[in-house]
């Protein structure tokens, strides 16, 4: 007999249904060895190996199954899923397409193909796949949820919400659908509603690290956020990460180092704010003191990625690796310092830091709060953005760079600074090009006061969410409820970066939101000759604008309170000649400042990395062993 007995199949199904994955895996392994030619036994064994995180062995088993049943669409779908798990995206795509050609009504294959296309940012193709799967099986909840995710990224937010609501009508308690709805709410700026959904999901799946990260990121946007709550939530994330990690206690890095081997972990080594800030720094690092290795957690690369690659001795994808596999891969590179550039933002791989693949570990650039991980030793900040009074809300030790925590890279397309538009128009145009999630009602109410104080002035808002006509309509309704004259407000969605920067030609003064103040948007506005009014806050997230303006020598544009914010806007709008003179020389002024000088910043960053290594207890212990 070459197939398992019905009683054996029943037992395997029972073990799986009870969630006893370890016993199910062991039993499936025995069945596969007993029934060598059984596609059923091998398929179950391979699937359970994959579920356990052993994707390499799972792939080997699935390849055996595919040789036994080369024309079985389900077998091919399982094989393609495993190929995707180990990062062989082009191979996975080919196998998924073969499965679909053999069975055009195979919803699972279309869903799988959509998933890998989405991971590669091929969003329109992914949307087509998910819609095809839903047409075949209207109750395919994963496709409905995934469609909602793709449409959210594409800016089709109303359609995204419709797709996720359809999934929730079929399965009201589905945690993945609830999470996607929360992300949509967060994206359109309904932060309180998103936070409530995040809390619901964390009660369902307290071990899900992505749920913790999403909640922590959303907390940064709350006007009334309590740093105690944020710290507690972050520490919870750290506890979950620590519970599954087995930290390394030995490392192969050279001691004492002649050159510091530094790794960076990020999913944003591309056209993204992290990529923009990183590029100029990497270009100016002294290779005699620092050697860089990149660990990319994204399948997406672009022109910025290609430029960044030149500055790294090695570039390794960990996008398809489980945390343990990724940590072992990083550990094998014998680094001295490992830097996380994501924090709790999208595509983060924070949990692998709990394995401590490098002796010294640092958080920098992509996130403005504590990671909550005791295994991350330091957080890089500066004296302005993170005052000493805020240190109790971080588990990391704070290491401050002298001037600024980040340095902007000038855009490759050096658009000129245009003359002050108010001189031709006769009135001032204020603008904010920040994410819509940052525009809470308190921010908008203050901007209403600014327009009221400056007769004839206008407000321009640009955000990717406003590409959706439904969201634009909702935003105009919201502004009307807050008392805005619609004729004085202009809304626009996302455009290519060059056109985005060109939009500053029509802006006289930029307005910074709060509590989550601008970083990249503030630097870009200054580069384009547009001064930014920011409100001084307490937390790092509230002081990004303060930090950039201080580093650029523009402290006079920092408002102590909301009344001062309005007064600043009024005074600036009342003296167009002075504003025009500032605009004319602003790019040169900021270019010469620490906020834009990549050479000086690279020296400060290098000194900080070496200092963290030299003072680390682990590094000192390694040195004593070497001696």
N, C-alpha and C positions, 0 to 999 in steps of 0.2 A: 504493500500500500504506500503510495507516494504523497498522500495528503494527510493532514492531521485528522484524527477521529472527531466526529461531532462533539463528543464530550470534552475533548481537548480545546476545540475552538470555543466552546461555551465557557470553559474555565478562563481562557485568555480574555474573552470579552468581559467576564465578571471582574477580573483583576483590574482591567482598564477602567471599567465603569465605576469601581470603588476608589479610583485614584491611587491605587497601589502600584505606582510606576516602576519601582525597583523590582518587585516580585513579578510584574508583567514582563519587564525586560528580561529577567533571568529565565522565565518560562518560555518566552518567545525564542530566546537563544537556544534552549534545549530542543524546541520544536524544529528550528532551522537546521540543527545538526542531525536530528533524527530523520527529517524528511528533506533530504538535500535538494530535491528538484521541485519543492513546493513553493510556488510563487506566493501563496497565502502566508506561509510561515516566514519566508524571507522578507516579504513586504512588511509584516507586522514587526519583525525584529529590526529592520532598517528604520521604520518609522519611530519606534521606541528609542533606538539609539540616538536619532535626531532630537527627540524630545528631551533626552537626558543631556543634550549639549555636545554629544560626541559626533559632530557632523562629518568628520573625516571618515570614521568607520561606517557611519550610516551611508555615506556616499558609495563606499566600496560594496556594501550589501545591495544597494539599489541598482548599481551597475550590473551586478550578478543577476538580479531580477529582470532587468531590461534585456539582458542577453537571452534569458529563458522565454520572455514574452515581449518581443520587440514591437508587436502590434497592439499592445494593450494600453489604451489611453490613460487609465488610472495609474498603471505602473510608470508610464512616461511622465505623468504629472508629479508623482512622488520623486522620481529621479531629478526632474527639473527643479523642484523645491530644494533638494539637497545641493544641487549645483549652485543655486542662488545663495544658500547658506554659507558655502565656502568661497563666495565671491566670483564664481565663474559665470558672470552675468550673460555674456554673449552665448555661451554654451546652453545656459538655462533657457534663454529666449528661444533658441533654435529647437530645443526639445519641447517646450510648451507649444510652439507653433506646429510641431509635428503631431502632438497629441490632439490639437484642435483640428488639424486636417483629417485625422482619423475619426474624430467624433466632434463635428461642429457644434453639437448641443451640449458640450461638456463644460458646464459652468465653472467647475473647480479649476480647469486649465486656464480659462479666460481670466478668472480671478487671480491666479498665480502670475500670469503674464502681466496683468495690470499692476501687480505689486512691484515686480522688478522694474517695469518701465517707470513707475512713479519714483522709485529709489534713484533712478538715473535722471530725474527731472524731465522726463519725456511725458509731460502731463496730459497733453491732448490725446496721445495714443493710449495712455492709461485710462483716461476718462472713457474712451471708446470701449476698452476691454471690460471695464466694470459695468457699463450700461448694457453691453452684450450679455454678460453673465446674469444681470438682473432680468433682462428680457427672457432668457431661458428659464430662470428660476426666480420669480418675483419675491420669494421668501429668503433669498440668499443674503443673510444679515451682514456677513463680512464684506460683501461687495457693496451693499448700501452704505455701510460705515466708511469703507475705503473711498468710495466715490465722494462722500462728504469731505474727507480729508483732502483729496485732490482738488476738488472745487474750491475749498478754502484757500489753498495755496495759489490757485489761479485767480482768486479775487471774486469768484462767483458765489458770494456768501449766501444770498437768498436760496439759490439752488442747492447749496451745500446743506443748509438747514433743512430743506425739504427732504433730502436723501436720508439724513440722520433721523429725522422725525419718523420717516417711513420704517426705518429699522427699529426704532423704539416702540412703534405701534405693534410690531410683531413680537418684540422681546423687551418689555419695559425695564427689566432689570439688567440688561446687557451692559456690562461695565465699559466695554470698548466703545459702544455707541454713546453712552453717557459722557465718556471722556471726550469724544469728538465733539459732542454738543457743547461741552464746557469750553473747548478750544475755540469754537466758533463764537460763542458769547464773549470770550476774552478778546478775540480778534476785533470784534465790532465795538469794543469798549464797555461791555456790560460786565465789569470786573466783579461786582458783588454776586451777580447771578452765577458767574463762572466759578467763583470761590465756593459757593454752596454746593455745586455739582462736584467739584474736586473733593470736598469733605465727604460727600455721599460715597464716592468711589473709594476713598481711602479707608472708610469703614468696611467696605466690601473686600478690598484687597490691600491690606496694610503693608504687605511685603513688596508691592509693585513700586519699584524705584521711580519709574516714569511718572506715576501719579504724584509722588512726593515732589519731584522736580517741577512739574507743571504748577502745583499749588504754590511752591516757593517763588517761582517766577512771577505768578500773578500777584502775590503779596507785595512785590516791589511797586506795583501800580496803585495800591490802595492809598487814598489820601490820609486815612486815619490808621495806617499800619503801626502796630506795636512791635518794636524790635525784640521784645521778649518772646512774643509768639513766633516770630520769624526764626529766632535762635532755637527755640524748642522744636519747631518743625524740621529745621536743618539737622539738629542732633538726632532726631528720629531717623532721618535718612542715613546718617552715619551709622546708627546702630544696626539698621537692616543690612547695610553694606558690609559691616564688620562681621555680621553673623554668618556669612557665607564665604568670607575670604580666609585664606591661609597665607598670611604675609611672609614674604621672603625675609630671611635674616642674614643672608650672605649675598655679596654682589661682586662682580668681576671687574669693576672699574679700577683704573690705575690710581694708586695712592703713593705719594702725593701726585696730583695731576700736573702735567706740564701744560695741557690744554683742557679746558672744561668741556666735557661731552654733555650736551643739553638736548633733551627731547621735548617736543611740544605735541600735545594731543588736542585735536580740534576737528570739527566737522565743517569749519568755515574757512578753509584755506582756498578761497575763491573770491568772486566778486561779492563781497559781504563786508560789513564794517570791520570785522576782525581782520580780514584779508587786507583791507585798505590801510589800517593802522600798522599792520605787521610789515608790510612790504618795505617801507622806507627804513624801518629799523634793521631788518635783515640785511638790506643792501649796505648798511654802514658798519656792521659788526666786524671786528678784527678777528680773522680766521686763525690768527696765532694764539688767541686767548679763548675763543668759543668755537666749537664745532656743533652744528645743528643736525638733528634728525627729526623728520616729520612723521607723525602717526595720524593719518587721516581717517576720520570716522564717517566719511561720506563717500558715496560712489560718484559724486558730481565734481567735475573739474572744468575749468574754463581758462580764458586768457590770463586772468590774475593768477590762477594756479600755475600756469606755465612759467610766468615770470618768477613766482615764489620758488619754484623748484630749483632755480639756479643757485639759491643761497643755502640749500640743504645738502649735506653729504649723502643722505639717504632719505627716501620717501616711501613709507610703508603704509599700505592700506590695512586698517583693522576694522573696516566697516562691517565685515561679515564674520568677525571673530567674537566668540563669547568672551566674557570678562576674563576668565582664567586663561584662555588661549592668548588673548591680547596681552595680558600681564606677562605671561611667559615669553611672548615674542619681544616685548619691550625689555624685560629683564635680560634677555640674551644679547642685547646691544651694549651692555656694560656702561650705562650712563652714570653720570654723577648727579645730574639734576633733571627732574621731569616736571614740565610746566603744563598745567591745564589751562586752556584758553576759552573754556565754555561755561564753567560753573553749572548752573541748573537750566541753561538754555537748550534749545533743540539740538539733537544729535550728540549730546554730551555722553562721555564715557567715564564719569566721575567714579563709578563703583570700582573700576579696575585699580584706582589709586589705593583702595583699601588693601590690595595685595602687596603694596609697596614695592613695585618693580624697580624703583630707583632709591638710593639712600636719602636724597633730599627731594621734597616735592612741594610745588608752589602753585598758587592760584593767581591768575593775572588776566587782565584785559577784557574778557568776554562777559564778565558777571560782576555785579556790584555788591553782593552780600556774602555772608559766610557760606562755605560749602557744607559745614557740619561734620566734615570728616577729620577725625583726629590724625589720620595718616598724611594729611596735607599740612606741612609744617609752617608755611608762610603765605601771606597774601601781600601782593605788591600794590602799594598805594602811593600817596604823596601827602605832604603836610597840610595842604588846603582841603582836599576832598575827604580825607578821613582824619578828623581831629582826634586827639588822644581820648577825649570823653566818649568816643564811640567804640573804643577797643573792647569793652566788656561784651559786645554783641557778636564777637568773632571767636571761633575756636582756634583760628590760625594766629600765629604771631605776625604782627604787622611790620613789614619792611617798607620804609618810605624812600622813594626816589626823590632827589633834591627839588625838582621843579614841577613835574607833572607825571601822572601815572601812564599816560599814553601820548604818542606823537603821531600826528596826521601825515599821511603820504599825499603829496600833491597829485591831483588827477593827471593821467597821461595826456588827456586832451585839454591843453591849457587854454581854455576859453578866456578872452579878455574880460576885464571888469568894465561893465557898461556905465555910462553917465547916470547920475541920480535920476530915476524916473519922475520923481516929484517935481523937478524943475520944469518938465514939459507938461505934466498933468495938472499941476497946481494943487495937488493934495498928496498926502502920504499914503503909501500902501504897506500895511503890516502883513506879515505872513508867518505861517508855521508849516513846515514840511515833515513834521514828526508823525510817527505811527498814531493812528486814530485811537488806539487803546490808551494813549496818554492824555487824551482830552476829556477829563472828567468835568462835571458841571461847575466845580469851583474854578477851574481854569477858564472855562468859557465865560463865566460870570465876570471874572476879572477882565477878560478881553473885551467884553461888552462895555465895561467902564472905560477902557482905553479908547474905544471908538467914540464913546460919548464925549470924552475929554478932548478929542481931536476932530473938530467939525470937518466933514467931507472925506474923512479917511476911509479906507477900505481894508478888508481882511481877506487874504487868500489862504486857503487850506489845501494842501496836497498830501494824499496818503494812498497807499495801494488799495485799501478797503473801499475808497471812494470811486474805484473803477466800476463798482457794482451800482447800477442805477437805483436799485431799491435802497441800498445803504445811503446813497446821496440824498434820496428823498427823505429818509428817516432823519438824516443829519440836519437837513433844512428845517424839518418840523421841530426838531429839538432846539435848534437855534432860535426859531420863532417863539417857542415857549419861554426862552430865556430873554426875550425882548429884542433880539437882533432885527434890524431892517434887512430883509433878504437882498435888496438891491445893493447893499454894501458888502456882501459876502460872495466870494467865488470859490467853488469847489472843483477839484480835479483829481483824477486817479493817477496811477503810476505811469511813468514814461521811461524810456531808456536813460541811462545815467547822464549822458551828455545833454539831453534835452531837459532833464531834471535840473542840472546845474545852470543851464541857460535860463531857466525860469526865474532865477535870482536877478536877471536883468530887469525884471519888472517889480522888484521888491526894494523898498527903502529901509525897512527895519524888520528884523525877525523877532518873534516872541517865543520865548522858551516855556514849555509846559512844566508842570510839577504835579506830584512829587518826583516822577521819573523824568528828570531833565534830559535834554539832548546831549549826545556825544558827537557822533558822526555829523549829524545835521548842523550842530553849532560850528564845528570845524569847517564844514563845506560852506556855510553862510559867510563866515569870516574870509575864507579864501576868495569868495566871489564879491568881496567888498561890502558885505552887509553886516552891520553891527547887530548884536543879539542882546535883548534885555532878559536877564535871568533873575529868579527869585532865590535869595539865599535860604538854604535849608540846613538841616542838622545831619541827616544820614548821607552816606556816600552817594546813594542814588539821587539824592536831592541836591548834591553839590558838584555834579559833573560840569554844569555850566559855569559855576563859580571857579572850578579848577582851570578850565580852559581859558576863560576870560582873564583870570589872574595871570596865568602863564603867558598870555598874549599881550599883557600890559594894558588891559581894558577894564580895570577894576571899577571905573566910573559907570559901567553898564550893569553893575550888580545891585539889585534892589534889596534893602534890608527887610521890607515888608510889602504888603499889597498896595498900600497907599503910595509908597515910594516907587513901586513898579509903574503905577499910573502916571505919577509925576515925571518919572524918567521919560516915558513915552511922550508926554505932552511937551516937555522941554526940547526933546530931540526933534519932534515934528514942527516945532515953532521956529526953528532956526535952520532953514534948508541950506543956506550957504555953508554953515559949519558942518552939516551932515554931508554935503557934497565934497568938502575938503577931506573929511575923514575917509569917505569912500575912495577917493582918488589914491590915497596912500595906504589903505588898510592892508592890501595884499602884501606889500613890501614890509609893513610893520610886523604882521604875523609870521611871515616867512623867516624873519630874523629872530623870532622868539623861540623859547624851548618847546612850545607846543607844536612847532613845525620843523625844528632843526633835528633831522634824523641822525646826524653825526654826533652831536652832543648827547642826544638821548641814548644812542647805542653805547656810548662810553659809560653813562650812568647805569644803564641796565647791566652791562657786563660787570661793572664793579659790584653791583648789588648781588648778582648771581654768584660771584666769587665769594663775597662776604657771607652769604647764606651757607655756602658750602663750608667755609672755614670755621664758622661758629656752630655748625650742626653737631649735636651730640653723637649722631651715628657716624658722621665723617671723622670726628675726632677719635671715636672708637676704632674705626678702620685704620686710622693713622697709627694708633698705638699698636695694633696687631701687626702692621707693616714694619714698625720699628723693632 
